[in-house]
């Protein structure tokens, strides 16, 4: 198995990317090989600094970089030898089993749609993220930014995608799916969430427990929290800000440490024909390492095949 990393992606690349890849390679020794994609002239000297521990890493040269501020679609089309474009080609050809990047989020989404494409039947792939639960473990929040405006049918599919991920990657036998709304009552929420609620009620593929509220994000009421990308992104960023405030005030708490983006590593794109993960732009070596570990877990679980089978039926 091979897990690929965009070595040029992120505010601190390629240094942080290489250091994180070396950490991941040590953890994955005997299980998977880490492949770095980027400028060989920049990556090779950094690997040499890590000595023998970096010997197992493979390097695939890419001569271009899509910068954070570039227009995603235009940059992806014009920079076909960028680390993101090369990474997706390797993923599409089956030469690697997962592709991770802390680079341009929009370009990662464009690359997913243009190269590996959506699973047949999936209306819109979504970005998922993980929320710690007070009772232990993690739940999954979907969507967190790929689709700001959603139709009811898209929210229903987010619930199915999140449920499959929770089951096969997080190991939750019967994931409980909750729809984020303005109140628990069935008639609460927007026209879109009210319509989505009715779809969920008759969907045999998910264990729908009804509407949930913002206060239910961290409790045990739902394992899968469904919302549009606008709401999901606001909730995610607010949770991250709470962690930042605690760090600033020198407050330590094991639960809130799980909100730390470094612990989570990255956000998987669900509903595409392969395994791709988007990392935070300010990813540290630890965050990069955990993103690669997440890529390995996704590939090992066969989650994409489970999604294909579910939407085929």
FENVENGI-V876112 format. One record per pair of residues at least 4 apart in sequence whose ideal C-beta (glycine too) atoms are under 7 Angstrom apart, sorted by the first residue. I is the first residue (numbers start at 0). J is the second residue. If there is no record, write none. Layout:
BEGIN
i: [I/I]
j: [J/J]
END
This chain:
BEGIN
i: [0/0/0/0/1/1/1/1/1/2/2/2/2/2/2/2/2/2/2/2/3/3/3/3/3/3/3/3/3/4/4/4/4/4/4/4/4/4/5/5/5/5/5/5/5/5/6/6/6/6/6/6/6/6/6/7/7/7/7/7/7/7/8/8/8/8/8/8/9/9/9/9/9/9/9/10/10/11/12/13/13/13/13/13/14/14/15/15/15/15/15/16/16/17/17/17/17/17/18/18/19/19/19/19/19/19/19/20/20/20/20/20/20/21/21/21/21/21/22/22/22/23/23/23/23/23/24/24/24/24/25/26/27/27/27/30/31/32/32/33/33/34/34/34/35/35/35/35/36/36/36/36/36/37/37/37/37/38/38/38/39/39/39/41/42/42/43/43/44/46/46/49/59/59/61/61/61/61/62/63/63/63/64/64/65/65/65/65/65/65/65/65/65/66/67/67/69/69/70/71/71/71/71/71/71/72/72/73/74/74/75/75/75/75/75/75/78/79/80/80/81/82/83/83/83/83/83/83/83/84/84/85/86/86/86/87/87/87/87/87/88/88/89/89/90/90/90/90/90/91/91/91/96/96/97/97/97/97/97/97/98/99/99/99/99/99/99/100/100/100/101/101/101/101/101/102/102/103/104/104/105/106/107/107/107/108/108/108/109/110/111/111/111/111/111/112/112/115/115/115/116/116/117/117/117/117/118/118/118/118/118/118/119/120/121/121/121/122/122/122/123/123/124/124/124/124/124/125/125/125/125/125/125/125/125/126/126/126/126/126/126/126/127/127/127/127/127/127/127/127/127/128/128/128/128/129/129/129/130/130/130/130/130/130/131/131/131/131/131/132/132/132/132/132/133/133/133/133/134/137/138/138/138/138/139/139/139/139/139/140/140/140/140/141/141/141/141/141/141/142/142/142/142/142/142/143/143/143/143/143/144/144/144/145/146/146/146/147/147/147/148/149/149/149/149/151/151/151/151/151/152/152/153/154/154/154/154/155/155/155/155/155/156/157/157/158/158/158/158/158/158/159/159/159/159/160/160/160/160/161/161/161/161/162/162/162/162/162/163/163/163/163/163/164/164/164/164/165/165/165/165/165/166/166/166/167/167/167/167/168/168/168/168/171/173/174/174/174/175/175/175/175/175/176/176/176/176/176/176/176/176/177/177/177/177/177/177/177/177/177/178/178/178/178/178/178/178/179/179/179/179/179/180/180/180/180/180/181/181/182/182/182/183/183/183/183/184/185/185/185/186/187/188/188/188/189/190/191/192/194/195/196/196/198/199/199/200/202/204/208/208/211/211/211/211/213/215/215/216/216/226/226/227/228/229/230/231/232/233/234/235/236/237/238/239/239/239/240/241/241/241/242/242/242/242/243/244/245/245/245/252/256/257/260/260/261/261/261/261/262/263/264/264/264/264/264/264/265/265/265/265/265/266/266/267/267/268/268/270/271/272/273/274/274/274/274/276/276/276/278/278/278/278/279/282/282/284/285/286/287/288/289/290/291/292/293/294/295/296/297/301/302/303/304/305/306/307/308]
j: [30/31/96/298/31/32/34/95/96/31/33/34/95/96/97/99/291/294/295/298/34/36/86/89/90/95/97/98/99/16/20/33/34/35/36/99/287/291/36/37/82/83/86/99/100/102/12/13/16/17/35/36/37/42/82/12/13/37/38/64/82/102/12/16/82/100/101/102/15/16/101/102/278/280/282/280/281/15/16/17/37/41/42/45/18/45/19/282/283/284/287/20/287/21/35/42/45/46/22/284/23/284/285/286/287/288/291/24/33/35/56/287/291/25/49/52/53/56/26/284/288/27/33/288/291/292/28/33/55/56/52/292/31/33/295/295/295/55/57/56/291/57/59/95/42/56/57/58/59/61/82/85/86/41/42/61/82/42/61/62/43/58/60/45/46/58/47/58/48/53/56/53/85/89/80/81/82/85/80/78/80/81/81/82/69/74/75/78/81/83/102/103/106/103/103/280/74/103/74/75/103/105/106/108/109/76/109/77/78/106/83/84/106/109/110/113/84/84/84/85/85/86/87/100/102/103/106/107/110/88/110/89/90/98/100/91/98/110/114/115/92/114/94/95/95/98/115/273/275/114/115/273/274/298/274/276/294/295/297/298/275/265/276/278/290/291/294/107/277/278/278/279/280/282/287/106/107/107/108/277/109/110/111/275/277/112/145/268/113/114/115/124/268/271/275/116/117/271/272/273/271/272/121/124/270/271/270/271/272/306/307/310/310/310/156/270/310/152/153/156/146/153/145/268/269/270/271/141/142/145/146/157/160/269/270/142/143/144/145/266/268/277/139/140/141/143/161/164/266/267/269/140/143/235/266/137/139/263/137/138/140/216/217/224/137/217/254/257/258/136/137/138/217/219/217/218/219/254/219/169/221/222/223/224/161/164/165/169/223/224/231/234/235/157/160/161/225/231/269/146/157/226/227/228/231/228/231/232/235/266/228/231/232/228/153/227/228/227/228/229/227/153/154/191/227/155/191/194/195/198/156/198/157/158/195/225/227/159/195/198/199/202/160/161/225/162/176/199/205/223/225/163/204/205/309/164/269/270/306/165/176/223/225/166/174/176/205/223/167/302/305/306/309/168/169/269/302/169/171/174/222/223/171/172/174/300/301/302/305/296/297/300/302/222/206/206/222/223/206/208/221/222/223/199/205/206/207/208/221/223/225/208/209/211/215/220/221/223/224/225/192/195/196/199/210/211/225/211/224/225/226/230/187/188/192/210/212/187/188/187/210/212/209/210/211/212/210/196/209/210/193/210/192/193/210/193/194/195/196/198/199/200/210/202/205/207/207/207/309/220/221/215/220/221/224/234/220/221/224/234/230/231/231/232/233/234/235/236/237/238/239/240/241/258/243/258/260/244/245/255/258/246/255/258/259/247/248/250/252/255/256/262/262/279/286/283/285/286/289/289/289/278/286/289/290/292/293/276/277/278/290/293/276/277/276/297/275/277/306/275/303/303/294/297/298/303/290/293/294/282/286/287/290/286/286/287/288/289/290/291/292/293/294/295/296/297/298/299/300/302/305/306/307/308/309/310/311/312]
END
